[in-house]
Amino acid sequence: MTSQIDDADIDVPSWDVALANLARDEYKKLQRPLTLEDFQRLAKDYTIRLDDIMVTMFELVIQGRWSYEGEQQIVRSTLNELYINGRLHADDLAEFTGEWSFLGN
């Protein structure tokens, strides 16, 4: 017996939910905005690619779930310009020296 699922009823986020939860938990644990250095440490501690974490963080900012305060603005075109060949590169991320804050939604 098979069941059909109506795809229109499934809301799929454009970010990695597990990585979003990891960042949120770290934000709550540290009780301060996160920095690129925090994400680099998380990537190392959990053996996760930094670009996977950062793509998730960019998506969360674009969707209004997190805020980013820094010299660079994060909008869809920012991510599109940086996300070349399916990856963000460390050199591209170096410009994002600001702070990332969870907005609680």
C-alpha positions as CSV (number, residue, x, y, z in Angstrom):
1,M,0.0,0.0,0.0
2,T,1.3,3.4,-0.9
3,S,0.2,6.8,0.3
4,Q,0.5,10.0,-1.6
5,I,1.7,13.2,-0.1
6,D,0.5,16.5,-1.5
7,D,3.8,18.4,-2.0
8,A,2.0,21.7,-1.7
9,D,1.4,21.0,2.0
10,I,5.0,20.5,2.9
11,D,6.9,23.6,3.9
12,V,10.6,23.0,3.2
13,P,13.0,25.7,4.5
14,S,15.8,26.9,2.3
15,W,18.4,26.3,5.0
16,D,19.8,23.3,6.8
17,V,17.6,22.9,9.9
18,A,20.2,21.0,11.9
19,L,22.9,23.7,11.3
20,A,20.4,26.4,12.1
21,N,19.7,24.7,15.4
22,L,23.4,24.3,16.1
23,A,23.9,28.0,15.6
24,R,20.9,28.9,17.7
25,D,22.1,26.7,20.5
26,E,25.6,28.2,20.4
27,Y,24.1,31.7,20.4
28,K,22.0,30.8,23.5
29,K,25.0,29.1,25.2
30,L,27.4,32.1,24.7
31,Q,24.6,34.7,25.3
32,R,26.2,37.0,22.7
33,P,26.2,37.5,19.0
34,L,28.2,35.0,17.0
35,T,31.2,35.8,14.8
36,L,32.9,34.1,11.9
37,E,35.4,32.8,14.4
38,D,32.6,31.1,16.3
39,F,31.4,29.5,13.1
40,Q,34.9,28.4,12.2
41,R,35.2,26.8,15.7
42,L,31.9,25.0,15.3
43,A,32.9,23.7,11.9
44,K,36.1,22.3,13.4
45,D,34.4,20.9,16.6
46,Y,31.7,19.1,14.7
47,T,33.6,18.3,11.5
48,I,31.2,20.3,9.4
49,R,32.2,22.3,6.3
50,L,32.3,26.0,7.1
51,D,30.6,26.9,3.9
52,D,27.7,24.7,4.8
53,I,27.2,26.6,8.0
54,M,27.6,29.9,6.4
55,V,25.2,29.2,3.5
56,T,22.7,28.4,6.3
57,M,23.5,31.6,8.1
58,F,23.1,33.7,5.0
59,E,19.7,32.1,4.3
60,L,18.6,32.7,7.8
61,V,19.5,36.4,7.5
62,I,17.8,36.7,4.1
63,Q,14.7,35.1,5.6
64,G,14.7,37.3,8.6
65,R,15.4,34.6,11.2
66,W,18.8,36.1,12.1
67,S,20.4,39.5,11.8
68,Y,23.9,40.4,10.6
69,E,25.5,43.6,11.7
70,G,28.7,44.4,9.8
71,E,30.1,46.4,6.9
72,Q,28.7,43.9,4.4
73,Q,24.9,43.7,3.7
74,I,23.5,40.2,3.3
75,V,20.7,40.0,0.7
76,R,19.9,37.3,-1.9
77,S,22.3,38.8,-4.5
78,T,25.1,38.7,-1.9
79,L,24.8,35.0,-1.5
80,N,24.3,34.4,-5.3
81,E,27.5,36.3,-6.0
82,L,29.5,34.4,-3.5
83,Y,28.0,30.9,-4.0
84,I,30.0,29.9,-7.0
85,N,30.1,26.2,-8.1
86,G,28.0,25.3,-5.2
87,R,30.4,26.5,-2.5
88,L,31.4,29.5,-0.5
89,H,35.1,30.0,-0.2
90,A,37.0,31.1,2.9
91,D,38.4,34.2,1.1
92,D,34.9,35.3,0.3
93,L,33.8,34.9,3.9
94,A,36.7,37.0,5.3
95,E,34.8,40.2,4.6
96,F,32.0,39.2,7.0
97,T,33.6,40.3,10.3
98,G,30.4,41.5,11.9
99,E,28.1,39.8,14.4
100,W,25.2,37.4,13.8
101,S,22.2,37.5,16.2
102,F,19.3,35.2,16.5
103,L,16.0,37.0,16.2
104,G,13.9,34.4,18.0
105,N,11.6,33.4,15.2
